[in-house]
């Protein structure tokens, strides 16, 4: 029976790939992958496995999500084992839910294989725990950019006043907007911040600062990158094990 595995590739370090993901990758007849998935993972595939790249490349158009959905569906009709390989976790801003619904509506069997999300693993590799006793007991993960076709912003900025860790994914290009919104709702300008680029990989780069100076400090940081806002950022000075 044909089956699609919506598979999380983890944050970048290939050793953070789960055993279950590794298993289906080795069994795959075709792997449909995006740019955020570590390309070395493809070397695990069996001889004869086909590959389709559906990510964004410099100077090329992004393949629309509707088209990606159809690519997955059409290949599910041809192959027994289809792996849709997605960076991080399929259900954390990975649009895995949309792909799963598309398959469900067409009676295609699918399975979700969670991946280690960058929202907690990348800060960990930078020596930043997202929660810490006596500092914060909660954290939230927020998209760093909403789709431009939305009629109303779904980010409730006013709710960010609480003292918790905030992790923005895919937000480097909007770092100035994020900083301004947080200052507008009353976040102190000396609130600690970190930008982590290419986290968990050998090219990881981290800059720390505050809401006051983080835009200037991060101007040369490459993507992909995540933004961490909160007092836990101060712990990096003692917990930076990866550097």
C-alpha positions, 0 to 999 in steps of 0.5 A: 500500500502506497504511503507518504511519510511527512518527515521532520529532518531536524534543525541541521545537525544530521545526528539529530535526525530521529531513528524513525526518520532514518528508517523511512529515508532508507526505504524511500522510493522518492524523497521530496525535500526542501532547502532547510533539510541537511542535504547529507541526509539524502546520502542515506537513500537506497540506490535508485531512489528519486529526488525532487527539490521543492525548496527556495533557491537563490534567484528562483521562484518559490514553488507554491504550496498548492503545487507542492501538495500536488507533487506529493499526491501525484508521486504517492500514486506512483511509489510505495514509499514517499518521503516528504522531508522537511527541515525541523518539524513538519508541524512547526511552521512547516506546513505539514498540516496542509500537506496532510489534509491534502492527502487525507482528502484524496484518501492517501495514507500518510504518517507524521514523523516528528522532527527535532524543532529548531525552536528549542534545539538551536537555542540549546546549541547556543547555550540558551535554555528556553525555560529556566527555574527562577527566570521564566517558566514558559516560552512561545514560538512565533512566526517571524513573518506572516503570509502577505495575503492575510487580511488580519495579523494573527500575532497578538503583540499585546500578549507579549508583555509577559515575562517569557521567552519568545522565539521567532522563526524565520524572522531575521528579515523582519528584525527591525519590525519585531524590535519596534513592536516589542518596544511599542508594547512596553518591553524594556529596551535592555531586554536580552536578545540573541540571533542564531544563524545556521544553528546546530551546524558547523557554520553556527553563528551567534550574536547577543545584545538587547532590543536597543542594539540587536538590529545593528548587531545582526545586520550581517547575519546569514539566514536561516536564523532564529531570534530569541528574546528574554532573560534566558539569553544571559545564560549563554555566557556560562552555558555556551558549550558548542562554540 
